């Protein structure tokens, strides 16, 4: 196995006693690797640390993760060029039962998926069909304030939501039990109403994405009006522009949204494009060379 390390050792097997397998007991990060560089590395590692702290898991030092990534790249040279690096931190192995032993040792996993799909506005400008087509999922996101924001391993809701469609949509929006729009199955959602930028509050549910955080930061720096608030589907359908974001896609404009007999079509992505250019200006400040 040349594209996976488990605790620094090339392997694609974990113990059947691993708590990630039994309970989803852990956290993970998905990081774009471009031209031998990890994008937004510091932000990803900080979120991994934070998620581990929330769950009470000891997070290995940054240097150890980077050592694993570099070792993985050395095993298969092209791994360091372009692709997606995934870090998984499990609480480790234990006997049966929810109670974790005090002495359990964390399991760290590093995987690499070669190839990075064309993204950014260049791809959309060349072919407008590459803009995102969205649907609304029936599967909801659980309301759970203590776990809100972190990227824990229990992604069953996202799995069920994503399996509601095949290839006709790019992404699906997920709501909570109070009919608030929270996020996509693999992304955060933003909207423009005029020049005002809006995104759902994630106090009770959802993942606080790395690109989402950078968008909010750059919006503040450039004095763009921003609302982090509860958004209903009706509010989303009344927006002028929509876009989704994550660490692999970065910003991707939405061309359409469908929910039953309702439909929304994009007339422009002017404000989204300006915001995308601003994100590129700060991207170079958080790059880890491999």
Residue pairs with C-beta under 8 A, 6 or more apart in sequence:
1 10
1 11
1 12
2 10
2 75
2 76
2 79
3 72
3 76
3 79
3 111
3 112
3 113
3 114
4 10
4 11
4 12
4 72
4 109
4 110
4 111
4 112
5 11
5 68
5 71
5 72
5 109
5 110
6 12
6 13
6 14
6 107
6 108
6 109
7 107
7 108
8 64
8 67
8 68
8 71
8 108
10 75
14 20
14 21
14 90
14 107
14 109
15 93
17 93
17 94
17 95
18 90
18 92
18 93
18 107
19 25
19 26
19 90
19 91
19 92
19 93
19 94
19 100
19 104
20 26
20 88
20 90
20 91
20 107
20 153
22 96
23 98
23 154
24 152
24 153
24 154
24 155
24 156
25 55
25 57
25 90
25 91
25 100
25 153
26 55
26 57
26 88
26 89
26 90
26 91
26 107
26 152
26 153
27 48
27 51
27 52
27 55
27 57
27 88
27 89
27 150
27 151
27 152
27 153
28 48
28 86
28 87
28 88
28 89
28 151
28 152
28 153
29 44
29 45
29 47
29 48
29 86
29 87
29 151
30 84
30 85
30 86
30 246
30 247
30 248
31 38
31 39
31 40
31 41
31 44
31 84
31 85
31 86
31 87
31 247
32 38
32 39
32 40
32 84
32 85
32 116
32 247
32 248
32 250
33 39
33 79
33 80
33 81
33 82
33 83
33 84
33 85
33 112
33 116
33 290
34 82
34 116
35 81
35 82
36 80
36 81
36 289
36 290
37 287
37 288
37 289
37 290
38 44
38 69
38 85
38 287
38 288
38 290
39 247
39 283
39 286
39 287
40 210
40 211
40 214
40 247
40 283
40 286
40 287
41 286
41 287
41 288
42 286
42 288
43 210
43 213
43 214
43 286
44 87
44 210
44 247
45 62
45 65
47 150
47 151
47 208
47 210
48 59
48 87
48 89
49 59
50 150
51 89
51 150
51 151
51 152
52 58
52 59
52 89
52 106
53 59
54 146
54 147
54 150
55 91
55 150
55 152
57 89
57 91
57 106
58 106
59 89
59 106
60 89
60 106
60 108
64 108
65 87
65 108
65 110
66 288
68 108
68 110
69 85
69 110
69 290
70 80
70 290
72 79
72 110
72 112
73 79
73 80
73 112
73 290
76 112
78 114
79 112
79 114
80 290
81 114
82 114
82 115
82 116
83 112
83 113
83 114
83 115
83 116
84 112
84 113
84 116
84 248
85 110
85 111
85 112
86 109
86 110
86 111
86 112
86 113
87 108
87 109
87 110
88 107
88 108
88 109
88 110
88 111
88 153
89 106
89 107
89 108
89 109
90 106
90 107
90 108
90 109
90 153
91 100
91 104
91 106
91 107
92 104
92 105
92 106
92 107
93 104
93 105
93 107
94 100
94 101
94 104
95 101
116 248
117 248
118 130
119 248
119 249
119 250
119 252
120 250
120 251
120 276
121 251
121 253
121 269
121 273
121 276
123 130
124 130
124 131
124 252
124 253
124 269
128 255
129 255
131 252
131 253
131 254
131 255
131 266
131 269
132 170
132 171
132 243
132 244
132 252
132 253
132 254
132 255
133 168
133 169
133 170
133 254
133 255
133 256
133 257
133 258
134 169
134 170
134 171
134 172
134 173
134 184
134 242
134 244
134 254
134 256
134 257
134 258
135 164
135 165
135 169
135 171
135 172
135 173
135 257
135 258
135 259
136 172
136 173
136 175
136 233
136 257
136 258
136 259
137 161
137 164
137 172
137 173
137 174
137 175
137 185
138 161
138 164
139 157
139 160
139 161
139 164
139 174
140 157
140 174
140 175
140 176
140 177
141 157
141 174
141 175
141 176
141 182
141 183
141 205
141 206
142 157
142 176
142 177
142 205
143 176
143 177
143 178
143 204
143 205
144 204
144 205
145 203
145 204
148 202
148 203
148 204
148 205
148 206
148 208
149 202
149 206
149 207
149 208
150 207
150 208
151 207
157 174
158 174
158 185
158 186
161 172
161 174
161 185
162 172
162 185
162 186
164 172
165 172
169 258
170 244
170 252
171 184
171 185
171 186
171 187
171 244
172 184
172 185
173 181
173 183
173 184
173 189
173 233
173 236
173 257
174 181
174 182
174 183
174 184
174 185
175 181
175 182
175 233
176 182
176 204
176 205
179 232
179 233
180 200
180 230
180 231
180 232
181 189
181 200
181 231
181 232
181 233
181 235
181 236
182 200
182 202
182 205
182 206
183 189
183 200
183 202
183 205
183 206
183 207
184 244
186 246
187 209
187 244
187 245
187 246
187 249
187 252
188 199
188 200
188 206
188 207
188 209
188 211
188 212
188 244
188 245
188 246
189 199
189 200
189 236
189 242
189 243
189 244
190 197
190 198
190 199
190 212
190 215
190 242
190 243
190 244
190 245
190 272
191 197
191 198
191 199
191 231
191 236
191 239
191 240
191 241
191 242
191 243
192 198
192 239
192 240
192 241
192 242
192 271
192 272
193 238
193 239
193 240
194 240
195 224
195 225
195 271
196 224
196 225
196 226
196 227
197 215
197 219
197 224
197 225
197 226
197 227
197 271
197 275
198 226
198 227
198 228
198 229
198 231
198 235
198 239
199 212
199 215
199 216
199 226
199 227
199 228
199 231
200 206
200 228
200 229
200 230
200 231
201 228
201 229
201 230
202 208
209 245
209 246
209 247
210 247
211 245
211 246
211 247
211 250
211 251
211 279
212 245
214 279
214 282
214 283
215 245
215 251
215 275
215 279
216 226
216 228
217 282
218 275
218 278
218 279
218 281
218 282
219 226
219 275
219 278
220 226
222 278
224 275
233 259
236 242
236 257
236 264
237 257
237 259
237 262
237 264
239 264
240 267
240 268
240 271
241 253
241 254
241 266
241 268
241 269
241 270
241 271
241 272
242 253
242 254
242 257
242 264
242 266
243 251
243 252
243 253
243 254
243 269
243 272
244 251
244 252
244 254
245 251
245 252
250 276
250 279
251 272
251 275
251 276
251 279
253 266
253 269
253 272
253 273
254 266
255 265
255 266
256 263
256 264
256 265
256 266
257 263
257 264
258 264
